[in-house]
Amino acid sequence: MGCEMKTKHILAIQQLLARYGQFVDDRRFDDLAALFCEDGVWEAGPLRFEGREAMVVGFEQIEPPQPGMVKHITFTPVIEG
């Protein structure tokens, strides 16, 4: 593979980004947390959730109560490797 990324890796990254936004928008926080390693960290500004369980609890608190109130829009990123 060398320094160049294979197409399957690029597609996997794009799918990960798309799923992240969709899971947040749909309030599917267990699915969202499953995108991370068990001890993964989500951090944005002053917010920090460490571990999958903390992510589920944290997103339940910060996201609107109804699905569809927020919509993440993703664009095809440039991925170089």
LUMMISE-47091 format. One record per residue: residue number from 1; x, y, z of N, C-alpha, C in turn. Coordinates in steps of 0.001 Angstrom, whole numbers, plus 500000, padded with zeros to 6 digits. Example, Ala and Ser with C-alpha at 12.3 -4.5 7.8 and 13.67 -1.06 7.14 Angstrom:
<node seq="1" n_px="513190" n_py="494310" n_pz="507800" ca_px="512300" ca_py="495500" ca_pz="507800" c_px="513200" c_py="496700" c_pz="507800"/>
<node seq="2" n_px="512850" n_py="497750" n_pz="507080" ca_px="513670" ca_py="498940" ca_pz="507140" c_px="512900" c_py="500030" c_pz="507870"/>
END
This chain:
<node seq="1" n_px="500831" n_py="498808" n_pz="500000" ca_px="500000" ca_py="500000" ca_pz="500000" c_px="500864" c_py="501239" c_pz="500000"/>
<node seq="2" n_px="501993" n_py="501218" n_pz="500651" ca_px="502883" ca_py="502367" ca_pz="500642" c_px="502236" c_py="503583" c_pz="501259"/>
<node seq="3" n_px="502541" n_py="504737" n_pz="500691" ca_px="502012" ca_py="505995" ca_pz="501204" c_px="500617" c_py="506307" c_pz="500682"/>
<node seq="4" n_px="500202" n_py="505633" n_pz="499642" ca_px="498896" ca_py="505922" ca_pz="499067" c_px="497805" c_py="505096" c_pz="499732"/>
<node seq="5" n_px="496695" n_py="505739" n_pz="499966" ca_px="495566" ca_py="505035" ca_pz="500563" c_px="494804" c_py="504297" c_pz="499470"/>
<node seq="6" n_px="494283" n_py="503155" n_pz="499816" ca_px="493461" ca_py="502408" ca_pz="498883" c_px="492051" c_py="502975" c_pz="498886"/>
<node seq="7" n_px="491373" n_py="502773" n_pz="497780" ca_px="490011" ca_py="503267" ca_pz="497631" c_px="489114" c_py="502781" c_pz="498759"/>
<node seq="8" n_px="489256" n_py="501531" n_pz="499178" ca_px="488391" ca_py="501002" ca_pz="500238" c_px="488583" c_py="501756" c_pz="501557"/>
<node seq="9" n_px="489798" n_py="502236" n_pz="501808" ca_px="490036" ca_py="502996" ca_pz="503031" c_px="489404" c_py="504379" c_pz="502949"/>
<node seq="10" n_px="489509" n_py="504994" n_pz="501806" ca_px="488906" ca_py="506315" ca_pz="501607" c_px="487388" c_py="506221" c_pz="501753"/>
<node seq="11" n_px="486787" n_py="505209" n_pz="501144" ca_px="485340" ca_py="505027" ca_pz="501257" c_px="484930" c_py="504753" c_pz="502704"/>
<node seq="12" n_px="485724" n_py="504000" n_pz="503420" ca_px="485411" ca_py="503720" ca_pz="504826" c_px="485410" c_py="504999" c_pz="505661"/>
<node seq="13" n_px="486347" n_py="505881" n_pz="505404" ca_px="486407" ca_py="507160" ca_pz="506124" c_px="485182" c_py="508006" c_pz="505780"/>
<node seq="14" n_px="484816" n_py="508056" n_pz="504505" ca_px="483648" ca_py="508828" ca_pz="504093" c_px="482373" c_py="508273" c_pz="504730"/>
<node seq="15" n_px="482247" n_py="506950" n_pz="504783" ca_px="481080" ca_py="506328" ca_pz="505402" c_px="481028" c_py="506620" c_pz="506906"/>
<node seq="16" n_px="482179" n_py="506606" n_pz="507540" ca_px="482246" ca_py="506912" ca_pz="508966" c_px="481733" c_py="508323" c_pz="509240"/>
<node seq="17" n_px="482166" n_py="509274" n_pz="508441" ca_px="481713" ca_py="510658" ca_pz="508607" c_px="480206" c_py="510787" c_pz="508387"/>
<node seq="18" n_px="479695" n_py="510119" n_pz="507362" ca_px="478259" ca_py="510177" ca_pz="507061" c_px="477436" c_py="509534" c_pz="508174"/>
<node seq="19" n_px="477894" n_py="508386" n_pz="508664" ca_px="477168" ca_py="507695" ca_pz="509737" c_px="477165" c_py="508528" c_pz="511021"/>
<node seq="20" n_px="478278" n_py="509138" n_pz="511331" ca_px="478360" ca_py="509981" ca_pz="512527" c_px="477234" c_py="511015" c_pz="512520"/>
<node seq="21" n_px="477145" n_py="511778" n_pz="511446" ca_px="476115" ca_py="512821" ca_pz="511351" c_px="474710" c_py="512255" c_pz="511401"/>
<node seq="22" n_px="474470" n_py="511162" n_pz="510709" ca_px="473136" ca_py="510566" ca_pz="510682" c_px="472737" c_py="510031" c_pz="512050"/>
<node seq="23" n_px="473672" n_py="509390" n_pz="512742" ca_px="473360" ca_py="508849" ca_pz="514060" c_px="473051" c_py="509963" c_pz="515056"/>
<node seq="24" n_px="473777" n_py="511069" n_pz="514989" ca_px="473478" ca_py="512202" ca_pz="515875" c_px="472099" c_py="512759" c_pz="515540"/>
<node seq="25" n_px="471839" n_py="512981" n_pz="514269" ca_px="470559" ca_py="513557" ca_pz="513847" c_px="469373" c_py="512685" c_pz="514248"/>
<node seq="26" n_px="469550" n_py="511369" n_pz="514187" ca_px="468476" ca_py="510424" ca_pz="514513" c_px="468422" c_py="510058" c_pz="515992"/>
<node seq="27" n_px="469318" n_py="510643" n_pz="516796" ca_px="469427" ca_py="510335" ca_pz="518220" c_px="469729" c_py="508858" c_pz="518448"/>
<node seq="28" n_px="470520" n_py="508286" n_pz="517598" ca_px="470940" ca_py="506885" ca_pz="517723" c_px="472312" c_py="506873" c_pz="518413"/>
<node seq="29" n_px="472312" n_py="507222" n_pz="519680" ca_px="473561" ca_py="507461" ca_pz="520384" c_px="474340" c_py="506181" c_pz="520689"/>
<node seq="30" n_px="473659" n_py="505054" n_pz="520835" ca_px="474383" ca_py="503794" ca_pz="520997" c_px="475149" c_py="503460" c_pz="519723"/>
<node seq="31" n_px="474512" n_py="503675" n_pz="518568" ca_px="475187" ca_py="503442" ca_pz="517282" c_px="476339" c_py="504427" c_pz="517101"/>
<node seq="32" n_px="476112" n_py="505665" n_pz="517499" ca_px="477157" ca_py="506678" ca_pz="517426" c_px="478370" c_py="506262" c_pz="518253"/>
<node seq="33" n_px="478130" n_py="505863" n_pz="519486" ca_px="479222" ca_py="505471" ca_pz="520375" c_px="479983" c_py="504266" c_pz="519831"/>
<node seq="34" n_px="479274" n_py="503382" n_pz="519122" ca_px="479916" ca_py="502188" ca_pz="518557" c_px="480907" c_py="502540" c_pz="517446"/>
<node seq="35" n_px="480850" n_py="503755" n_pz="516924" ca_px="481825" ca_py="504191" ca_pz="515916" c_px="483197" c_py="504425" c_pz="516543"/>
<node seq="36" n_px="483233" n_py="504554" n_pz="517864" ca_px="484466" ca_py="504854" ca_pz="518593" c_px="484993" c_py="503600" c_pz="519276"/>
<node seq="37" n_px="486272" n_py="503600" n_pz="519594" ca_px="486851" ca_py="502553" ca_pz="520433" c_px="486195" c_py="502641" c_pz="521808"/>
<node seq="38" n_px="486231" n_py="501555" n_pz="522555" ca_px="485607" ca_py="501516" ca_pz="523885" c_px="486081" c_py="502679" c_pz="524770"/>
<node seq="39" n_px="487357" n_py="503019" n_pz="524663" ca_px="487897" ca_py="504113" ca_pz="525480" c_px="488084" c_py="505391" c_pz="524661"/>
<node seq="40" n_px="487333" n_py="505511" n_pz="523578" ca_px="487436" ca_py="506680" ca_pz="522707" c_px="487029" c_py="507964" c_pz="523413"/>
<node seq="41" n_px="487451" n_py="509072" n_pz="522839" ca_px="487145" ca_py="510389" ca_pz="523405" c_px="486500" c_py="511247" c_pz="522324"/>
<node seq="42" n_px="485377" n_py="511882" n_pz="522674" ca_px="484742" ca_py="512876" ca_pz="521812" c_px="484923" c_py="514210" c_pz="522515"/>
<node seq="43" n_px="485443" n_py="515195" n_pz="521771" ca_px="485725" ca_py="516489" ca_pz="522379" c_px="485391" c_py="517599" c_pz="521394"/>
<node seq="44" n_px="484688" n_py="518614" n_pz="521887" ca_px="484378" ca_py="519801" ca_pz="521088" c_px="484290" c_py="520982" c_pz="522039"/>
<node seq="45" n_px="485231" n_py="521889" n_pz="521893" ca_px="485255" ca_py="523048" ca_pz="522789" c_px="485379" c_py="522586" c_pz="524228"/>
<node seq="46" n_px="484498" n_py="523066" n_pz="525101" ca_px="484602" ca_py="522682" ca_pz="526509" c_px="484018" c_py="521299" c_pz="526824"/>
<node seq="47" n_px="483328" n_py="520699" n_pz="525863" ca_px="482698" ca_py="519399" ca_pz="526099" c_px="483684" c_py="518269" c_pz="525840"/>
<node seq="48" n_px="483645" n_py="517267" n_pz="526707" ca_px="484525" ca_py="516108" ca_pz="526547" c_px="483819" c_py="514885" c_pz="527119"/>
<node seq="49" n_px="483663" n_py="513854" n_pz="526302" ca_px="483070" ca_py="512599" ca_pz="526728" c_px="484111" c_py="511508" c_pz="526539"/>
<node seq="50" n_px="484433" n_py="510810" n_pz="527601" ca_px="485442" ca_py="509756" ca_pz="527562" c_px="484772" c_py="508397" c_pz="527709"/>
<node seq="51" n_px="484897" n_py="507567" n_pz="526678" ca_px="484296" ca_py="506238" ca_pz="526681" c_px="482913" c_py="506253" c_pz="526054"/>
<node seq="52" n_px="482502" n_py="505093" n_pz="525575" ca_px="481219" ca_py="504987" ca_pz="524865" c_px="480028" c_py="505346" c_pz="525745"/>
<node seq="53" n_px="480018" n_py="504851" n_pz="526971" ca_px="478892" ca_py="505128" ca_pz="527856" c_px="478744" c_py="506626" c_pz="528106"/>
<node seq="54" n_px="479856" n_py="507301" n_pz="528324" ca_px="479821" ca_py="508754" ca_pz="528548" c_px="479333" c_py="509481" c_pz="527301"/>
<node seq="55" n_px="479670" n_py="508969" n_pz="526128" ca_px="479187" ca_py="509587" ca_pz="524888" c_px="477674" c_py="509490" c_pz="524782"/>
<node seq="56" n_px="477130" n_py="508313" n_pz="525071" ca_px="475677" ca_py="508131" ca_pz="524998" c_px="474983" c_py="509093" c_pz="525957"/>
<node seq="57" n_px="475420" n_py="509127" n_pz="527201" ca_px="474820" ca_py="510005" ca_pz="528204" c_px="475004" c_py="511472" c_pz="527815"/>
<node seq="58" n_px="476194" n_py="511822" n_pz="527369" ca_px="476477" ca_py="513200" ca_pz="527003" c_px="475648" c_py="513692" c_pz="525825"/>
<node seq="59" n_px="475560" n_py="512878" n_pz="524780" ca_px="474776" ca_py="513290" ca_pz="523616" c_px="473288" c_py="513376" c_pz="523935"/>
<node seq="60" n_px="472807" n_py="512505" n_pz="524827" ca_px="471404" ca_py="512597" ca_pz="525242" c_px="471124" c_py="513940" c_pz="525902"/>
<node seq="61" n_px="472117" n_py="514506" n_pz="526560" ca_px="471945" ca_py="515772" ca_pz="527266" c_px="472102" c_py="516995" c_pz="526374"/>
<node seq="62" n_px="472950" n_py="516897" n_pz="525344" ca_px="473237" ca_py="518100" ca_pz="524560" c_px="472445" c_py="518206" c_pz="523258"/>
<node seq="63" n_px="471876" n_py="517101" n_pz="522800" ca_px="471137" ca_py="517138" ca_pz="521540" c_px="469661" c_py="517429" c_pz="521774"/>
<node seq="64" n_px="468979" n_py="518032" n_pz="520796" ca_px="467546" ca_py="518305" ca_pz="520942" c_px="466769" c_py="517013" c_pz="521215"/>
<node seq="65" n_px="465620" n_py="517131" n_pz="521900" ca_px="464873" ca_py="515937" ca_pz="522316" c_px="464193" c_py="515175" c_pz="521177"/>
<node seq="66" n_px="463978" n_py="515813" n_pz="520053" ca_px="463290" ca_py="515171" ca_pz="518938" c_px="464243" c_py="514944" c_pz="517772"/>
<node seq="67" n_px="464229" n_py="513743" n_pz="517182" ca_px="465030" ca_py="513542" ca_pz="515965" c_px="464579" c_py="514503" c_pz="514873"/>
<node seq="68" n_px="465501" n_py="514930" n_pz="514053" ca_px="465168" ca_py="515805" ca_pz="512931" c_px="465287" c_py="517287" c_pz="513224"/>
<node seq="69" n_px="465531" n_py="517659" n_pz="514465" ca_px="465656" ca_py="519079" ca_pz="514794" c_px="467021" c_py="519623" c_pz="514387"/>
<node seq="70" n_px="467981" n_py="518725" n_pz="514193" ca_px="469326" ca_py="519073" ca_pz="513738" c_px="469627" c_py="518191" c_pz="512535"/>
<node seq="71" n_px="470287" n_py="518755" n_pz="511543" ca_px="470658" ca_py="517962" ca_pz="510376" c_px="472100" c_py="518248" c_pz="510010"/>
<node seq="72" n_px="472941" n_py="517233" n_pz="510154" ca_px="474336" ca_py="517361" ca_pz="509732" c_px="474400" c_py="517177" c_pz="508221"/>
<node seq="73" n_px="475114" n_py="518035" n_pz="507566" ca_px="475331" ca_py="517927" ca_pz="506123" c_px="476816" c_py="517703" c_pz="505921"/>
<node seq="74" n_px="477143" n_py="516622" n_pz="505257" ca_px="478547" ca_py="516344" ca_pz="504997" c_px="478826" c_py="516457" c_pz="503510"/>
<node seq="75" n_px="480017" n_py="516818" n_pz="503211" ca_px="480485" ca_py="516907" ca_pz="501847" c_px="481641" c_py="515939" c_pz="501683"/>
<node seq="76" n_px="481924" n_py="515579" n_pz="500489" ca_px="483003" ca_py="514641" ca_pz="500248" c_px="484333" c_py="515305" c_pz="500621"/>
<node seq="77" n_px="484995" n_py="514773" n_pz="501648" ca_px="486253" ca_py="515366" ca_pz="502066" c_px="487393" c_py="514951" c_pz="501151"/>
<node seq="78" n_px="488407" n_py="515757" n_pz="501122" ca_px="489639" ca_py="515381" ca_pz="500443" c_px="490457" c_py="514591" c_pz="501453"/>
<node seq="79" n_px="490762" n_py="513347" n_pz="501114" ca_px="491498" ca_py="512474" ca_pz="502011" c_px="492786" c_py="512086" c_pz="501327"/>
<node seq="80" n_px="493879" n_py="512487" n_pz="501923" ca_px="495186" ca_py="512172" ca_pz="501356" c_px="495946" c_py="511277" c_pz="502325"/>
<node seq="81" n_px="496740" n_py="510438" n_pz="501794" ca_px="497446" ca_py="509554" ca_pz="502713" c_px="498743" c_py="509121" c_pz="502230"/>
END
